[in-house]
Amino acid sequence: MGLLKGLGVTLKTFFQRATTQQYPHVKPDLPPRTRGVIALMEENCTVCMLCARECPDWCIYIDSHKEVVPPKEEGGRARTRNMLDRFAIDFALCMYCGICVEVCPFDALFWSPEFEYSTYSVRELTHEMDQLRVWMDTVPPPPALEVGAEEPKEIIDGLEAARKAAERAAVAAAPAAEAGPAGTSAAGAAAASPAAREEDIHVEAEIDQEVFDQLVAEGTSERVARAKAKAAFVRREKARIRRERAGSESPPEAGDPNQREGAAS
């Protein structure tokens, strides 16, 4: 009787789908708020040391030096600025509490879902800012705002500053455009608003298979390779669109009869 019960359980589960994920051949589908590793955007870091002071494990190591920055305007005072030399995190000590990400006032630290960084030596778990910058490519975009929600103040201020800068550039380029010929004025007007033309270019990210295969062959993890391949595809497509726009906006050369005929037709 016991044998029949055992065979019944076997027969019942024989046709069911396996629930075990065949890692690493099948990658897990991680939620967007996964705490894998901490990524660094070093250009945002001001070396305020707040993350290192608040870290309960003291696993963040920062080195810096001071540089004298010349004044922005003539007659102004020179300022000193901290320049980042080293930013390292010892993930052998890190307990993934996220305090450093929360307290950073300049959005220099982010959570990345990357988790494949195991090594055979505990000393190799201390990652320098070069590797932390690579992990920035795997940071997911922020969640979309709810319907009817206001834009963050930082975005509103940034857009307003960009608009004012474009207006100032247009006003500064207006006298030169009026004094020059029509072709020069068109070129000046086109150069006055490069940011506006750049904002018009939108490319849906896709994986550049050639870049992806090359990175995987070099030993890069598939998650990082996938992010870099998407970034390479977007950069290539934007460059292609810019070239096409520049070609369509520029007038044909006077000595090229083929271009003159094409323009006339």
WOLIN-V910486 format. One record per helix or strand of 3 or more residues. SS is the DSSP state (H for helix, E for strand). FROM is the first residue (numbers start at 1). TO is the last residue. Records with the same first field share a line. If there is no record, write none. Layout:
# WOLIN-V910486
SS = FROM-TO / FROM-TO
This chain:
# WOLIN-V910486
H = 2-14 / 42-44 / 50-54 / 99-103 / 122-125 / 129-138 / 153-179 / 182-192 / 194-200 / 209-217 / 222-249 / 257-264
E = 37-40 / 60-69 / 79-90 / 109-112
